[in-house]
Amino acid sequence: MSSFVSKRYLVLSDVHGREWVAERARHLMEEKGLEEVILLGDITHFGPPHFAEDFIRDLGRRCYAVPGNCDPPGALPFIERSGVSLHERRITVEGRTWAGLGGSNPTIFDTPFEMSEEEIARRLSPLMEPGMVLVLHCPPHGTLDETFSGKHVGSTAVRDLIEKVRPAVVLSGHIHEDRGVTCKEGVWYMNPGAAKDRHAGMMELGTEVSLSLLDL
């Protein structure tokens, strides 16, 4: 069995421009002994793009990030200047493959960073690898993607790729009301909830995986 370096991460999503989240996140990292941050998008609330850079710098720790559907595509360079962008990228972190995709499938709100299911499949498929950590904004269809109305609105393309390739961990946000942790057929999933609502998550990752929900 492969040996992976153990590390503890704070997982945040859906900040939606709230500056105070960074300070609360720093306190929580100190309190829980969390070493780095994973940021799952919707850092801004339809801009301004530079808020993404300012927010990541304010976290004060190494930050892996993807943009969300409410982040204008122009936010990407600002993420790259202050953090490690995983959008359409695959990297190795502590001996394990990580990759990510920002944005979302089409929504009823016509937000700035949406893609068709075909485009999601095209962009994400080359990045997939068994046993990886998959960092997304949009969840897979049917898992942690249920709205208050009871409708599942996640991506069918993401779901199909996960079922085919079997990553170890899938982190996603986007759907504020379906916060949770679950395991399906050996794949762990977490939606940490919206940071703007004082929600967060923790990932302990080494040879084993542990996911838990926290409050800011």
C-alpha positions in Angstrom: 0.0 0.0 0.0 1.2 3.5 -0.8 2.3 5.7 2.1 1.0 9.3 2.1 2.1 12.2 4.3 -0.7 13.0 6.8 -2.0 16.5 6.9 -5.1 18.4 8.2 -6.9 20.9 5.9 -9.6 23.5 6.5 -12.2 23.2 3.7 -14.2 26.4 2.9 -16.8 27.1 0.2 -19.2 29.9 -0.7 -17.7 32.8 1.0 -19.7 35.2 -1.3 -17.5 38.2 -0.5 -17.7 38.1 3.3 -14.4 39.6 4.4 -14.8 38.4 8.1 -14.6 34.8 7.0 -10.8 35.0 6.7 -10.3 36.1 10.3 -12.7 33.3 11.6 -10.9 30.8 9.4 -7.5 31.8 10.9 -8.8 31.3 14.4 -10.3 27.9 13.6 -7.1 26.7 12.0 -5.1 27.7 15.1 -7.7 26.1 17.3 -7.9 22.8 15.4 -4.3 22.5 14.2 -5.2 22.8 10.6 -2.2 23.4 8.3 -3.6 24.5 4.9 -6.8 25.5 3.2 -9.0 24.1 0.4 -11.3 26.7 -1.1 -14.2 25.4 -3.2 -15.3 28.5 -5.0 -17.8 31.4 -4.9 -15.1 33.4 -3.2 -16.6 36.6 -4.5 -20.3 37.5 -5.0 -20.2 38.3 -8.7 -16.9 40.1 -8.2 -14.9 42.2 -7.9 -12.3 39.7 -9.2 -9.5 41.0 -7.0 -11.4 40.1 -3.8 -10.3 36.5 -4.5 -6.7 37.5 -4.2 -7.2 39.6 -1.1 -9.3 36.9 0.7 -6.7 34.1 0.0 -3.9 36.3 1.2 -5.9 37.1 4.4 -6.2 33.4 5.2 -2.4 33.4 5.8 -1.9 29.8 4.8 -1.2 27.9 1.6 -4.6 27.7 -0.2 -5.7 25.3 -3.0 -8.7 26.8 -4.8 -11.2 26.6 -7.6 -13.6 29.4 -8.7 -17.3 29.0 -8.3 -20.2 29.8 -10.6 -20.6 33.3 -8.9 -17.0 34.1 -9.5 -16.4 35.9 -12.8 -13.8 34.0 -14.9 -11.6 37.1 -14.5 -11.1 36.0 -10.9 -8.8 33.1 -12.0 -5.6 35.2 -12.3 -6.2 36.6 -8.8 -6.6 33.1 -7.4 -3.3 32.1 -9.1 -1.4 35.1 -7.7 -2.3 34.3 -4.1 -3.0 30.6 -4.0 -2.7 27.3 -5.9 -5.4 27.1 -8.6 -6.7 23.6 -9.2 -9.0 24.7 -11.9 -8.4 22.3 -14.8 -5.1 21.3 -13.2 -3.8 18.0 -11.7 -0.9 18.2 -9.2 0.7 16.0 -6.5 0.1 17.0 -2.9 1.9 15.0 -0.1 2.2 12.0 -2.5 -1.4 12.0 -3.7 -2.9 13.3 -6.9 -5.3 16.3 -6.6 -7.2 17.9 -9.4 -10.1 20.3 -9.7 -12.7 22.1 -11.7 -14.5 25.3 -10.9 -17.7 26.8 -12.2 -20.9 24.7 -12.4 -23.4 23.2 -14.8 -26.2 25.5 -16.0 -28.3 27.1 -13.3 -31.6 29.0 -13.3 -29.7 32.1 -12.3 -27.5 32.5 -15.4 -24.4 33.1 -13.3 -21.0 34.1 -14.7 -19.2 30.8 -14.7 -21.4 28.0 -16.0 -20.6 25.2 -18.5 -22.6 22.6 -20.3 -22.4 19.0 -19.1 -20.5 18.2 -22.3 -17.9 20.9 -21.5 -17.6 19.7 -17.9 -16.9 16.2 -19.2 -14.3 17.4 -21.7 -12.4 19.6 -19.2 -12.5 17.2 -16.2 -12.0 13.8 -17.9 -8.3 14.2 -18.6 -7.6 15.0 -15.0 -9.3 12.0 -13.4 -7.3 9.3 -11.6 -8.3 6.5 -9.2 -7.7 7.3 -5.6 -7.3 11.0 -6.2 -8.7 14.1 -4.3 -11.2 15.8 -6.5 -11.8 19.5 -5.7 -14.9 21.0 -7.2 -17.4 23.8 -6.9 -20.3 21.9 -8.3 -21.3 18.5 -6.8 -22.1 15.4 -8.7 -25.7 14.8 -9.5 -27.4 12.9 -6.6 -24.9 13.5 -3.9 -25.0 16.5 -1.6 -26.7 18.5 -4.3 -30.3 18.7 -3.1 -32.0 22.1 -3.0 -34.7 23.2 -0.5 -37.3 22.2 -3.1 -36.0 18.6 -3.1 -34.5 18.8 -6.6 -31.0 17.4 -7.3 -29.1 19.9 -9.3 -25.5 18.6 -9.4 -23.6 17.7 -12.6 -24.4 14.4 -14.4 -21.0 14.6 -16.1 -19.2 14.8 -12.7 -21.3 11.9 -11.4 -20.5 9.7 -14.4 -16.7 10.4 -14.2 -16.7 9.6 -10.4 -18.5 6.4 -11.0 -16.1 5.4 -13.7 -12.8 6.4 -12.1 -13.4 6.2 -8.3 -11.5 9.0 -6.7 -10.8 8.7 -2.9 -12.4 12.1 -2.0 -14.8 14.5 -3.6 -15.0 18.0 -2.1 -17.7 20.3 -3.4 -19.9 23.2 -2.4 -22.4 25.2 -4.4 -25.6 23.9 -2.8 -25.6 25.8 0.5 -28.5 23.7 2.0 -27.1 20.2 1.4 -24.2 20.3 3.8 -22.8 16.9 4.8 -20.4 14.1 4.7 -21.2 10.7 3.1 -19.4 7.7 1.6 -20.7 5.8 -1.5 -19.1 2.7 -2.9 -15.7 3.6 -1.3 -15.7 7.3 -2.4 -15.9 10.0 0.4 -17.9 13.1 -0.3 -18.1 16.4 1.6 -20.1 19.6 1.2 -18.8 21.9 4.0 -21.7 24.3 3.7 -21.5 28.0 3.0 -18.8 29.9 4.8 -21.0 33.0 4.7 -23.3 31.0 7.0 -20.4 30.2 9.3 -20.0 26.7 8.1 -16.7 24.9 7.2 -15.2 21.4 7.0 -12.0 19.6 7.9 -10.2 16.9 5.9 -7.5 14.8 7.5 -5.7 13.1 4.7 -3.0 10.5 5.0 -3.1 6.8 4.2 -6.7 7.0 5.5 -9.3 9.7 4.9 -11.3 11.5 7.6 -13.9 14.3 6.8 -15.9 16.3 9.3 -18.0 19.4 9.6 -17.0 22.5 11.6 -18.5 25.9 12.3 -16.7 29.2 11.9 
